[in-house]
Amino acid sequence: MNSNTGQEAQYADEVSLGDLFRSLWQSRAWAIGGMVIAMAIAGALLILLHFLRVDATTYSQEIAFKIGGQSEARYPNGTSFSPNDLRSPVVLNRVYDDLGIADFGLSYREFATAVSVTPSSAIYEGVVGRYRARLADTSLTFEERRQIEAEFGSTLTSTLSSGATVNFNVVGSEVPKNVGLAVVSAIPNSWADIYINQLGVLDLPFDQSSSLIVSPEFLNALDYPAAYDVLEMAFVTVRERIRQLQAISGAQTLMDGDGARTISDIEREIQRMERFSLEQVLAPLTELGLNKSPELTGATYRYKLDELDRRVRLAKDNAQILDQALQTATGMTAAAAPSAGSTEPQVPSTIVQQFGPELVDRLIGMSVENAGIDFRETLIQNKLNYEREAIALTSERQKIAQRLALIVDDRAIPNAEELEIIFQEEATRLAEGLNQQWLAMGSILNQVNLERINFDKELFQPLPTLNQVGTADQMSIRTLVLTLGMAAFVGLVAGLLVAFVRFSTRPQPAAA
């Protein structure tokens, strides 16, 4: 009797599946209620987030650097380069003012914060895919895999350093699409414009000058010999500028602002003025001793003669010192060289002896001999340069001495007043002609100036950009369904738990 009672109690404690399903069915109202309530709360939150969501739009522009990339970290003139140069205040200030960003409710601080420059590369995916395929080879040894990984890291760094992406992230602002695209396009252009034309990072071969090369007023205030020297130096400067312009590729075919003269025409005109005006008119008048103030001109010539004497002596002394050094070096080489009749035993030319101590001594001797030859050639060239300088200075001294002698003799010059008028008129005409040619060369230089060339040809190149305008992701149907589904499941579980707690705490009817 007692064993049957224990088994009945054990069976009574066990819950069958049927009882479980019946309990769930009895709790269906609570489960459905929990689902409805949870979905209603989730829906209300989604609607609230939709209305409270702040629109965010990102405008992007990819560019490729043409100055060696970030790894080089140098502009053509040697100045340090950084991608953050595109975000420098001088660049962003210009873009902010030129595009009128303040009219769209963005302060400069907000605008600068919204701009970013990140490394990028159009071939990044291809590089990663290629090395991923190589590393997938299971037959690679540890050393081969390590070498490929090191190569991949180096290539990846070089790839990312070749370009950048300019981003303009607009949050909660009424910036039109065309303005956002203009910002990411204007930033690299303004950077190139400022860094090329204001900071000179391209290291141009020579500077541009808009001033006159000779001032006629200054020329007329000088004595005739001094005016002649000024014109002579002006021709030297003009010839140097012509040489520099001719060295620029494509400059030979350009014409000046009037469209009448090329650099070759200017060169021929300069040669004509130098040959006929300077050498055949002004030079003879200067050598004749024509002057306004004999005392001042005589003192100037004496000073120049003393200066030329010092320079001639210095050049000759330097040439003499080099000559002594040459004689010493020649004597030392002759003493070190073996005599022709030397009875030194000759070493057989075997393979072992070629790589023995004899070969080392022979190589050292040859190196010393070659070094001595180079040293002597350098001394000879320097000696010749000093001798040429002494000859040129001596010739200049003779010319100045001849002029001074004419002034000291106080010899009367026939028709001096007429000759002075001729000198003044010809010097003025020559100065005006030089200035005209100088301005014409400046006009040609303007045409090859980088200010007239697209900046993407020098520092960067814009690239086609995918997803140039990106917006914050809208709530998709998939996200909505998943959110409501999760809310329904949570509500179902919560409803069942509430029903379970309620049923478990409800008092049970007394047994009969």
C-alpha positions as CSV (number, residue, x, y, z in Angstrom):
1,M,0.0,0.0,0.0
2,N,2.8,2.4,0.9
3,S,4.8,1.6,-2.3
4,N,1.8,2.4,-4.5
5,T,1.3,5.7,-2.7
6,G,5.0,6.7,-3.3
7,Q,4.8,5.9,-7.0
8,E,1.6,7.9,-7.4
9,A,3.3,10.9,-5.7
10,Q,6.3,10.5,-8.0
11,Y,4.1,10.5,-11.1
12,A,2.2,13.5,-9.7
13,D,5.5,15.5,-9.5
14,E,6.4,14.8,-13.1
15,V,5.1,17.2,-15.8
16,S,4.0,15.7,-19.1
17,L,4.4,17.5,-22.5
18,G,0.7,17.7,-22.7
19,D,0.5,19.5,-19.5
20,L,3.2,21.9,-20.7
21,F,1.4,22.7,-24.0
22,R,-1.8,23.2,-22.1
23,S,-0.1,25.6,-19.7
24,L,1.3,27.5,-22.7
25,W,-2.1,27.6,-24.3
26,Q,-3.6,28.9,-21.2
27,S,-0.9,31.7,-21.2
28,R,-1.4,32.6,-24.8
29,A,-3.2,35.8,-23.9
30,W,-0.2,37.0,-21.8
31,A,2.3,36.0,-24.5
32,I,0.3,37.8,-27.3
33,G,-0.1,40.8,-25.0
34,G,3.7,40.9,-24.3
35,M,4.4,40.7,-28.0
36,V,2.0,43.5,-28.9
37,I,3.3,45.7,-26.1
38,A,7.0,45.1,-27.0
39,M,6.4,45.7,-30.7
40,A,4.5,48.8,-29.9
41,I,7.3,50.1,-27.8
42,A,9.9,49.2,-30.4
43,G,7.8,50.8,-33.2
44,A,7.5,54.0,-31.1
45,L,11.2,54.1,-30.5
46,L,11.9,53.6,-34.2
47,I,9.6,56.4,-35.2
48,L,11.2,58.7,-32.5
49,L,14.7,57.9,-33.8
50,H,13.5,58.6,-37.4
51,F,12.4,62.1,-36.5
52,L,15.3,62.8,-34.2
53,R,17.9,61.4,-36.7
54,V,20.4,64.0,-37.9
55,D,21.3,63.8,-41.6
56,A,25.0,63.2,-42.3
57,T,26.5,63.4,-45.8
58,T,30.1,62.8,-46.7
59,Y,31.6,64.2,-49.9
60,S,34.8,62.6,-51.1
61,Q,37.5,63.1,-53.8
62,E,40.4,60.8,-54.4
63,I,43.7,62.2,-55.7
64,A,47.1,60.8,-56.7
65,F,50.2,62.6,-55.6
66,K,52.8,63.3,-58.3
67,I,55.7,64.4,-56.1
68,G,56.9,61.0,-54.9
69,G,54.0,60.3,-52.5
70,Q,54.0,60.5,-48.7
71,S,56.9,58.1,-48.4
72,E,59.2,60.7,-50.1
73,A,58.0,63.4,-47.8
74,R,59.6,66.1,-50.0
75,Y,58.4,68.7,-52.4
76,P,60.5,69.3,-55.5
77,N,62.4,72.1,-53.8
78,G,63.2,69.8,-50.8
79,T,60.6,71.2,-48.4
80,S,59.0,68.6,-46.2
81,F,55.7,67.3,-47.4
82,S,52.7,65.9,-45.4
83,P,49.2,65.0,-46.5
84,N,48.0,67.3,-43.7
85,D,49.3,70.2,-45.8
86,L,46.0,70.0,-47.6
87,R,44.3,70.8,-44.3
88,S,46.6,73.7,-43.4
89,P,44.8,76.9,-42.2
90,V,45.9,78.9,-45.2
91,V,44.3,76.4,-47.5
92,L,41.1,75.9,-45.6
93,N,40.7,79.6,-45.0
94,R,40.8,80.3,-48.8
95,V,38.3,77.5,-49.5
96,Y,36.0,78.7,-46.7
97,D,36.0,82.3,-48.0
98,D,35.9,81.6,-51.7
99,L,32.9,79.2,-51.5
100,G,31.1,81.3,-48.9
101,I,30.7,78.3,-46.5
102,A,29.6,80.8,-43.7
103,D,26.3,81.3,-45.7
104,F,25.3,77.7,-45.0
105,G,25.5,78.0,-41.2
106,L,29.0,76.5,-40.7
107,S,31.6,78.4,-38.7
108,Y,35.3,78.1,-39.8
109,R,36.0,75.8,-36.8
110,E,33.2,73.5,-37.7
111,F,34.3,73.5,-41.4
112,A,37.9,72.7,-40.5
113,T,36.7,69.8,-38.2
114,A,34.5,68.4,-41.0
115,V,37.5,68.2,-43.4
116,S,39.8,65.1,-43.3
117,V,42.5,63.7,-45.5
118,T,43.1,59.9,-45.4
119,P,45.7,57.8,-47.3
120,S,44.2,55.8,-50.1
121,S,45.1,54.1,-53.4
122,A,43.2,53.0,-56.4
123,I,45.2,49.8,-56.7
124,Y,45.0,48.9,-53.0
125,E,42.5,46.0,-53.5
126,G,44.6,44.6,-56.4
127,V,47.8,44.6,-54.3
128,V,46.1,43.0,-51.3
129,G,44.5,40.3,-53.6
130,R,47.8,39.5,-55.3
131,Y,49.7,39.0,-52.0
132,R,46.8,37.1,-50.4
133,A,46.9,34.6,-53.3
134,R,50.7,34.2,-52.8
135,L,50.4,33.7,-49.1
136,A,47.7,31.1,-49.6
137,D,50.3,28.7,-51.0
138,T,50.7,25.9,-48.4
139,S,54.0,24.7,-49.8
140,L,55.8,27.9,-48.7
141,T,58.5,27.6,-46.2
142,F,58.7,29.8,-43.1
143,E,61.5,31.9,-44.6
144,E,59.6,32.3,-47.9
145,R,56.4,33.3,-46.1
146,R,58.3,35.8,-44.0
147,Q,60.0,37.3,-47.0
148,I,56.6,37.7,-48.8
149,E,55.0,39.3,-45.8
150,A,57.9,41.8,-45.6
151,E,57.5,42.6,-49.3
152,F,53.8,43.0,-48.9
153,G,54.2,45.4,-46.0
154,S,56.6,47.5,-48.0
155,T,54.5,47.5,-51.1
156,L,51.3,48.3,-49.1
157,T,53.0,51.3,-47.5
158,S,54.2,52.6,-50.9
159,T,50.8,52.0,-52.4
160,L,48.9,53.9,-49.7
161,S,51.5,56.7,-49.8
162,S,50.8,57.4,-53.5
163,G,47.4,59.0,-52.9
164,A,44.8,60.4,-50.5
165,T,41.1,60.9,-50.1
166,V,39.7,64.4,-49.2
167,N,36.5,64.0,-47.2
168,F,34.0,66.7,-46.2
169,N,31.6,65.3,-43.6
170,V,28.5,67.5,-43.2
171,V,26.2,66.8,-40.3
172,G,22.9,68.6,-39.7
173,S,23.7,71.5,-42.1
174,E,22.0,72.8,-45.2
175,V,25.0,72.5,-47.5
176,P,23.9,71.8,-51.1
177,K,25.4,68.9,-53.0
178,N,27.1,71.1,-55.5
179,V,28.8,73.1,-52.7
180,G,30.0,69.9,-50.9
181,L,31.5,68.6,-54.1
182,A,33.1,72.0,-54.8
183,V,34.8,71.9,-51.4
184,V,36.5,68.5,-51.9
185,S,37.6,69.7,-55.4
186,A,38.8,73.1,-54.3
187,I,40.9,71.9,-51.3
188,P,43.6,70.1,-53.4
189,N,43.5,72.9,-56.1
190,S,44.0,75.6,-53.4
191,W,46.7,73.6,-51.8
192,A,48.6,73.4,-55.1
193,D,48.0,77.0,-56.0
194,I,49.3,78.3,-52.6
195,Y,52.2,76.0,-52.3
196,I,53.4,76.5,-55.9
197,N,52.8,80.2,-56.5
198,Q,53.3,81.6,-52.9
199,L,55.6,79.1,-51.3
200,G,57.6,78.1,-54.4
201,V,57.7,74.4,-53.7
202,L,58.5,73.6,-57.4
203,D,61.9,75.2,-57.3
204,L,61.7,77.3,-60.4
205,P,65.0,77.7,-62.3
206,F,65.0,81.5,-61.9
207,D,62.9,84.3,-60.5
208,Q,60.5,86.6,-62.4
209,S,61.1,90.3,-62.4
210,S,58.7,93.0,-63.6
211,S,61.0,96.0,-62.9
212,L,63.0,97.7,-65.6
213,I,66.5,96.5,-66.1
214,V,67.9,100.0,-66.6
215,S,66.4,103.3,-65.4
216,P,66.9,106.1,-67.9
217,E,66.8,108.7,-65.0
218,F,69.5,106.8,-63.1
219,L,71.6,106.5,-66.2
220,N,71.4,110.2,-67.1
221,A,72.6,111.1,-63.5
222,L,75.8,109.1,-64.0
223,D,79.0,110.2,-65.6
224,Y,79.5,108.8,-69.1
225,P,82.1,106.1,-68.2
226,A,79.8,104.9,-65.3
227,A,76.8,104.9,-67.6
228,Y,78.6,102.8,-70.1
229,D,79.6,100.3,-67.4
230,V,75.9,100.1,-66.3
231,L,74.8,99.3,-69.8
232,E,77.5,96.8,-70.3
233,M,76.4,94.9,-67.1
234,A,72.8,95.1,-68.3
235,F,73.7,93.3,-71.5
236,V,75.3,90.5,-69.4
237,T,72.1,90.2,-67.3
238,V,69.9,90.1,-70.4
239,R,72.0,87.5,-72.2
240,E,71.8,85.3,-69.0
241,R,68.0,85.6,-69.0
242,I,67.8,84.6,-72.6
243,R,69.9,81.6,-71.9
244,Q,67.6,80.6,-69.0
245,L,64.5,81.0,-71.1
246,Q,65.9,79.0,-74.0
247,A,66.5,76.1,-71.5
248,I,62.8,75.9,-70.7
249,S,61.1,73.3,-72.9
250,G,58.7,74.8,-75.3
251,A,59.6,78.4,-74.6
252,Q,61.3,78.8,-78.0
253,T,57.9,78.8,-79.8
254,L,56.1,81.3,-77.5
255,M,55.7,85.0,-78.4
256,D,55.6,88.1,-76.3
257,G,52.4,89.9,-75.3
258,D,52.2,91.8,-78.6
259,G,52.5,88.5,-80.5
260,A,55.4,89.8,-82.5
261,R,58.6,88.4,-81.1
262,T,59.9,85.0,-80.0
263,I,62.9,84.5,-77.8
264,S,65.1,84.0,-80.9
265,D,63.9,87.4,-82.2
266,I,64.7,89.0,-78.9
267,E,68.2,87.4,-78.9
268,R,68.9,88.8,-82.4
269,E,67.7,92.3,-81.4
270,I,70.0,92.2,-78.3
271,Q,73.0,91.2,-80.4
272,R,72.2,94.0,-82.8
273,M,72.0,96.6,-80.1
274,E,75.2,95.4,-78.4
275,R,77.2,95.3,-81.6
276,F,76.2,98.6,-83.1
277,S,75.0,100.8,-80.3
278,L,77.2,99.7,-77.4
279,E,80.4,98.7,-79.2
280,Q,80.4,101.1,-82.1
281,V,78.9,104.2,-80.6
282,L,79.2,104.3,-76.8
283,A,82.4,102.4,-76.4
284,P,84.5,104.7,-78.7
285,L,83.1,107.8,-76.9
286,T,84.0,106.3,-73.5
287,E,87.5,105.4,-74.6
288,L,87.9,108.9,-76.0
289,G,87.8,110.2,-72.4
290,L,84.4,111.8,-72.6
291,N,83.2,112.7,-69.1
292,K,81.2,115.2,-67.1
293,S,83.4,115.5,-63.9
294,P,87.1,114.8,-64.5
295,E,88.0,114.9,-60.8
296,L,85.3,112.4,-59.8
297,T,85.9,110.1,-62.7
298,G,89.7,110.2,-62.2
299,A,89.3,109.2,-58.5
300,T,87.0,106.4,-59.5
301,Y,89.5,105.1,-62.1
302,R,92.4,105.2,-59.6
303,Y,90.3,103.2,-57.1
304,K,89.5,100.6,-59.8
305,L,93.2,100.4,-60.8
306,D,94.2,99.7,-57.2
307,E,91.5,97.0,-56.9
308,L,92.5,95.4,-60.2
309,D,96.2,95.4,-59.2
310,R,95.2,93.5,-56.0
311,R,93.1,91.0,-57.9
312,V,95.9,90.4,-60.5
313,R,98.5,89.9,-57.7
314,L,96.2,87.5,-55.9
315,A,95.5,85.5,-59.1
316,K,99.2,85.3,-59.9
317,D,100.1,84.2,-56.4
318,N,97.5,81.5,-56.4
319,A,98.8,80.2,-59.8
320,Q,102.4,80.2,-58.4
321,I,101.3,78.2,-55.3
322,L,99.6,75.6,-57.5
323,D,102.7,75.4,-59.7
324,Q,104.9,74.7,-56.7
325,A,102.4,72.0,-55.6
326,L,102.5,70.5,-59.1
327,Q,106.3,70.3,-59.0
328,T,106.2,68.7,-55.6
329,A,103.6,66.1,-56.6
330,T,105.6,65.3,-59.8
331,G,108.8,64.8,-57.8
332,M,107.1,62.5,-55.3
333,T,105.6,60.4,-58.1
334,A,108.9,60.0,-59.9
335,A,110.6,58.9,-56.6
336,A,107.9,56.4,-55.9
337,A,108.0,54.9,-59.4
338,P,110.3,51.8,-59.9
339,S,113.2,52.4,-62.2
340,A,113.2,50.8,-65.7
341,G,116.3,48.8,-65.0
342,S,115.1,47.3,-61.7
343,T,116.3,43.8,-61.1
344,E,113.4,42.9,-58.7
345,P,112.4,39.3,-59.2
346,Q,109.2,39.0,-61.2
347,V,106.4,37.0,-59.6
348,P,104.9,34.4,-61.9
349,S,101.3,35.1,-62.8
350,T,99.6,32.1,-61.2
351,I,96.1,32.0,-59.8
352,V,97.3,31.7,-56.3
353,Q,99.7,34.7,-56.6
354,Q,97.0,36.8,-58.3
355,F,95.0,36.6,-55.1
356,G,98.0,36.8,-52.8
357,P,99.7,39.7,-51.1
358,E,101.3,40.8,-54.4
359,L,97.9,41.6,-55.9
360,V,96.9,43.7,-52.9
361,D,100.2,45.7,-53.2
362,R,99.7,46.1,-56.9
363,L,96.1,47.4,-56.5
364,I,97.2,49.8,-53.8
365,G,100.0,51.1,-56.0
366,M,97.5,51.6,-58.9
367,S,95.0,53.4,-56.7
368,V,97.7,55.8,-55.4
369,E,98.9,56.4,-58.9
370,N,95.4,57.1,-60.2
371,A,94.7,59.4,-57.3
372,G,97.9,61.2,-58.0
373,I,96.9,61.7,-61.6
374,D,93.5,63.1,-60.7
375,F,95.1,65.4,-58.1
376,R,97.5,66.7,-60.7
377,E,94.8,67.3,-63.2
378,T,92.8,69.3,-60.7
379,L,95.8,71.4,-59.8
380,I,96.6,72.1,-63.4
381,Q,93.0,73.1,-64.2
382,N,92.9,75.4,-61.2
383,K,96.3,76.9,-62.2
384,L,95.0,77.6,-65.7
385,N,91.8,79.3,-64.3
386,Y,93.9,81.6,-62.1
387,E,96.2,82.4,-65.1
388,R,93.2,83.2,-67.3
389,E,91.8,85.4,-64.5
390,A,95.1,87.3,-64.3
391,I,95.1,87.9,-68.0
392,A,91.5,89.1,-68.1
393,L,92.1,91.5,-65.2
394,T,95.3,92.8,-66.7
395,S,93.4,93.6,-69.9
396,E,90.7,95.4,-67.9
397,R,93.4,97.3,-66.1
398,Q,95.0,98.5,-69.3
399,K,91.7,99.8,-70.5
400,I,91.0,101.7,-67.3
401,A,94.6,103.1,-67.3
402,Q,94.2,104.4,-70.8
403,R,91.0,106.1,-69.9
404,L,92.6,107.7,-66.8
405,A,95.6,108.9,-68.9
406,L,93.2,110.7,-71.2
407,I,91.5,112.4,-68.3
408,V,94.8,113.3,-66.5
409,D,96.2,114.9,-69.7
410,D,93.2,117.2,-69.7
411,R,93.3,117.0,-73.5
412,A,90.5,118.9,-75.2
413,I,88.1,116.8,-77.2
414,P,86.9,118.3,-80.4
415,N,83.2,118.8,-80.7
416,A,82.8,117.6,-77.1
417,E,79.3,119.0,-76.7
418,E,78.0,117.3,-79.8
419,L,79.6,114.0,-78.7
420,E,78.0,114.3,-75.3
421,I,74.6,114.8,-76.9
422,I,75.2,111.8,-79.1
423,F,76.2,109.7,-76.0
424,Q,73.2,110.8,-74.0
425,E,70.7,110.1,-76.8
426,E,72.2,106.8,-77.7
427,A,72.4,105.7,-74.1
428,T,68.8,106.6,-73.5
429,R,67.7,104.8,-76.7
430,L,69.7,101.8,-75.7
431,A,68.3,101.7,-72.2
432,E,64.7,102.0,-73.6
433,G,65.5,99.1,-76.0
434,L,66.9,96.9,-73.3
435,N,63.8,97.6,-71.1
436,Q,61.5,96.8,-74.0
437,Q,63.2,93.4,-74.6
438,W,63.3,92.7,-70.9
439,L,59.5,93.2,-70.6
440,A,59.0,91.0,-73.7
441,M,61.0,88.2,-72.0
442,G,58.8,88.7,-68.9
443,S,55.7,88.3,-71.1
444,I,57.1,85.0,-72.5
445,L,57.9,83.9,-69.0
446,N,54.3,84.6,-68.0
447,Q,53.2,82.1,-70.6
448,V,55.4,79.3,-69.2
449,N,54.6,80.3,-65.6
450,L,53.0,77.5,-63.6
451,E,50.2,79.8,-62.7
452,R,48.8,79.2,-66.2
453,I,49.1,75.4,-66.0
454,N,46.6,73.1,-64.3
455,F,47.9,72.2,-60.9
456,D,47.1,68.5,-61.3
457,K,50.0,68.3,-63.7
458,E,52.5,69.3,-61.0
459,L,51.6,68.1,-57.5
460,F,48.5,65.9,-57.8
461,Q,46.0,64.4,-60.2
462,P,42.3,63.9,-59.4
463,L,41.0,60.4,-59.7
464,P,37.5,59.0,-60.4
465,T,35.9,58.5,-57.0
466,L,33.3,55.9,-56.3
467,N,30.5,56.9,-53.9
468,Q,31.6,60.5,-54.1
469,V,28.5,61.5,-52.2
470,G,27.7,59.2,-49.2
471,T,24.8,59.6,-46.9
472,A,24.0,58.1,-43.5
473,D,22.3,54.7,-43.9
474,Q,18.5,54.9,-43.9
475,M,16.6,52.3,-41.9
476,S,16.1,49.5,-44.4
477,I,13.3,47.0,-44.5
478,R,15.6,44.3,-43.3
479,T,16.6,46.3,-40.2
480,L,13.0,47.2,-39.5
481,V,11.9,43.5,-39.7
482,L,14.8,42.3,-37.5
483,T,14.1,45.0,-34.9
484,L,10.4,44.2,-34.7
485,G,11.1,40.5,-34.7
486,M,13.5,40.8,-31.8
487,A,10.9,43.0,-30.0
488,A,8.2,40.3,-30.6
489,F,10.4,37.6,-29.3
490,V,11.4,39.5,-26.2
491,G,7.7,40.4,-25.6
492,L,6.7,36.8,-26.0
493,V,9.2,35.6,-23.5
494,A,8.3,38.4,-21.1
495,G,4.6,37.5,-21.4
496,L,5.2,33.9,-20.6
497,L,7.4,34.7,-17.6
498,V,4.7,37.0,-16.3
499,A,2.1,34.3,-16.8
500,F,4.3,31.7,-15.1
501,V,4.9,33.9,-12.1
502,R,1.2,34.7,-11.8
503,F,0.1,31.0,-12.1
504,S,2.8,29.8,-9.7
505,T,1.8,32.4,-7.0
506,R,-1.9,31.7,-7.4
507,P,-3.3,29.7,-4.4
508,Q,-4.1,26.1,-5.4
509,P,-7.6,24.6,-4.5
510,A,-7.6,22.3,-1.5
511,A,-7.6,18.5,-2.2
512,A,-10.8,16.6,-1.4
